[in-house]
Amino acid sequence: MTEQTLRLDGGTATELQRGGIAVTAPWWTTRAVLSDERRTVLRGVHERYLRAGADVITANTLRCNLRTLQRAGLQDAGLAWMVHAAVGVALAARLAAGTADTRIVGSVAPVEDCYRPDLVPADDELRTEHAWLATELSRAGVRDALVETMNTEREARIAVHAAQSAGLGAWVSFACTADARLLSGEPLATAAKAVESDGAAMVMVNCTTPEHTEECLRVLAGACAGPIGAYPNLENRDGAPEAALNPEAFADLAARWRDDYGLAAVGGCCGCTPAHIARMSARLG
C-alpha cells in the first residue's frame, strides 16, 4: 500500500451534462467556457469534487487543442484564451472551496479523437499541437499535465516530451480495452515502460471499464518502476442513466485496488459523480 493515495476527481463532462450544458461538436466540453453562466456551472462542478475530498482537479482543457478550437471557428488570441479561461475557472473553484493545497492539472488529450487511434496525425503535427497546449498551460499557471485517454504510444510520448519542454510534469493515462492493450492494440506494458523511460511521473489507465482496468493494473504493477493509478469509466454501457457502479461499490473497488496494487492515485472518469468521489474519499481515509 502507498503511504498516501491521491484522490482524483470524477467525470467533468458527466456533471456538465447534468448541469444542462451539451457536450457535442464542435465545442465539446469547451462549451462550458464560452459564457459567464456556463463558467459558473463549470466552477460548481470543480467545487463539488473538491468538497467531496478530491486532492486533484483537472482543468477543463481536454478539448482545448488547436484543431478542435480552430474547427469551432476560433483564431489567434481566442485560442489561448480558452486554455487560460478553463484553468482560471479551476483556480477560482479552488479558492471558493478553501482548498489551497489542491493540485490543478491540465488535461491533454489526443488531438484528434480519444477513441480513434486510426486518426492520430503525423508526428510533426503532434509535436506542434502538443507543444502549443503545453506552453499555454504553463503560462496559465499549471504545473502538471495530465496526458490522458491516450490511445497510442506514439502520441503519448510526444505529449510527454512537449509537457517537459514547457517545464511541466507529466502524468500519462492510457485508454485500454481487453487484455491490457491500448485502443490501438499495442500492449500496455510496452507503452507504460516507454513513457516512464521518457520521464512520466506517473502512469495510469482511464476511461476503461472497471473490469478491464483491473487487468491493466496487474500489468502496470509489474511493468512500472514508479507510481501507478487508475480512474475508470463508470458509464452504464447498456445506456441506462445511472452509473455501472454505485458510490459504495466504487469506493470498495478503489480501496481494494489501492491495497492490491499500491495505487498512488485513484478517481473516476465518465459516469463518476461527486457522490462517488465523496464515498471513495471517506473509504480511503
N, C-alpha and C positions, 0 to 999 in steps of 0.2 A: 504494500500500500504506500502511496506517496504521502509525504508529510502534510501537504496541503493541495487539495484538488480545486482548481479554478472552476467556478460556476459560470458557465456561459449563459447568454440569453437564449431566446427561442425564435420562432418564426416572425420576422418583421412583416413580410408580405401577408401572412395569415391575419395578423392584427390590423393591418391597413385595410384589408378587405372587410373585416368586421366593423371597421370604422367608416365604411362607405366609400372608400377610395378604390377605384378599379385598377387592377394590376394587369393592364393589357397594352399591346403595341399601340403607338411606337414608344411611349414613355415608360411603360412597365412601372417599377417601383419608384422611379424618379418623379412620377406624377405627384407624389406626396411632398415635393419640394417646391411646387410651382406657385403656391399662394400662401398667404398668412394662415388662412383657415386650415389648409392641408398640413402645413408645417406644425400647426398646433396639434393636429391628430397624431402626426409622427412623433412629436415630442412626448405626447401622452403614452405612446407605445413604449418608448425607451424608459420613461419614468416607471411604468408598471413593472417592467422587468427589473429595474433597479430595486424597487421596493419589494420585489419577490425574492431578492437576495443575490442577483447576478453580480459577479465580480468584474465581468467584462461585458460591454455592449458594443455592438457592431454598427458603425455609422452606415447610413443608407446609401452607400456608393456602389452597390452591386452592379447597377446598370449605368454608372457614371463613367462609361468608357467612350472614347472618341466616336466610334462608329455608331453606337446606339444614340448618342446625343445629336450627332450630325444627321442621322436619319429622321430624327424628330424635328429637325429644322434649325437647330442652334448653330451658331458660328462664333468664332473668335472668342471674345471675353466671356460670352454666355456659357461656353463650355466649362471653363474653370470655375465660374460662379456656382454651377450646380454642385461641384465637389465641395467647395467651401461652405455652401449653404447646408448641405447634408451633414457635414462634420459639425457645423455650428449648432444645428438642432440637437445633436448628441451632447455637445458641451453644455447647452442650455438645460437639457434634461438632467445631466449630472449635477448641475448647480441647484436646480429646483428640488431634486431628491435629497440634496445634502450629502452626497456620497463622493466626496472629493478624491478618494483613493481609487475609485473605479477606473479601470483601464478602458480606453476607447480605441478600438482597432478599425482600420479602414478595409472595407470589403473590396477584394479584387477578384473578379470572376473571369471566366473565359470571354474573350472579346466578342465572340460570335454567338454561341449558344451553349448553355451548360450541358445540354443533353445530346448534342450533335458533334461528336468528335470528328466526323467526316467533314465538318465545315471549318475546322481550325485552319486559319490562314497561314501564309508563308512566314518563315522566321523573321524576315526583315519587317514585315507589318506588325508582328507580335512585339518585336523589340521597340518599335516606335510607339505603339499604343500603350504598352505597359509602362514604358518609361514616362510617358506623359502623365498617366494617372498617378504613378508613384511620386512623381515630382509635386503634383498638386496636393496630394495627401500630406506630404511632408510640409509644404507651405501652409497648409491648413492647421498644422499642429499635431497631426497624428504621428505616433512613434513606431507603430507596428502595423504591417499589412497582413490581413487575413486572406491569403491566396486560396480561395475556396471553390468548391464544386468543380475542381479541375478534372477534366475527362481524358487528358493525355499527359504523359510525362514531359513531352516536348514543351508544351505551353507552360506547364507548372515551373519548369526550370528557368525558362526565360523570364517569367514573372518574378521569381525569386531574385534573379540577378538584377532586374530593374529596381526592385524594392531596396536591395542592398546598395545599389549605386546612388539611390536617393537618400541614403542614410537611415533607412527603416529596417527594423527587424522583420523577419518573415515567418509566419506560421503557414503551413501548407495543409490543405484538406482536399482529399480526393472523393469524387462521387464514384461509387462502385456498384457492381452487380454481384451475381453469384460467383462462388469460387474465388473470392478476393481478387477480382480483376477490375481494372478501370473500365469505364464505358467503352473505351477504345479496344478493349480486350487485352491490354497489357497487364502483366502481373503487378499487383500492388506492391509486393516485396521489392521488386526491381525499382519501381518508381520512388518508393519511400527511401530506399538507400541512396538513390541518385540525388534527391532534393536535400536529404540530410547531409550528404557529402558536399553539396553546394553551399551549405550554411543555414538551412532552415532550422529555426529554433525549436520547432515542434511539428510533428506530423500527425494528421488526423484523418478521419473519414466522416463525410457528412452527406446529407440528402440521400441516404441509403436506408433501406428498411431495417428495423431493429435486428431481424434475423441475419441479414447479410452483413450488417455492421459487426455483429459478434464474430462472424467468420473473419472479417477484416482485422478485428482487434487481435485475434490469435496470431495472425500473420505479422502485424505491426509489432507486437510484443517480442517476437523472435527476430525481426529484421532490423529494428531501430535501436541504436545505442542511446538515444536521447528521449525526451518526453513524447508521449503519445496522448491522443484524445479522441473524442467522438461526439457528434451531435446529429443523431439520426432523424430521418424523415418520419413523422408520426401521422401523416395523412392516411386516411382510410382509403385503400386502393379500390374499394367497390363503389366509391362515390358518396358514401354516407358523410354527412357534415361533421359528425363527432370524430375525434381522434381515434386512431387504431389502438392506442393505449390511454387509459385514464390516468390522471395525475399520480394516483397511488401506485399503480403498476409501473409507470415510468420511473418514479422515484426508487422503487425497489430494484429495477433494472440498472439504473445509473449507479446505485450503491454497490450492486454486485459487480458491475464492470470495474468500478474503482478498486474493489478489493481483489478481483481476479486478475486484472491486467495492469494495476498500478497507474490508472489514468491521471495525467496531470491536468486535464481539463475535460469537462463534460457539460453538455447542454442539449438543445434541441434545434431542429431545422423546421421545415414546413409542417404545419399542423400542431406545433408545440406552442402552448399559450403561457401567459404569466402564471396561471394556476399550476401548470406542470412544473415551472421553474421554482415556484414557491414551495411546492411539496418536495421537490428534489433537494432544495437548499436545506429544508428542515431535516430531511433524511440524512444528508451528508454531514450535517452538524457544523 
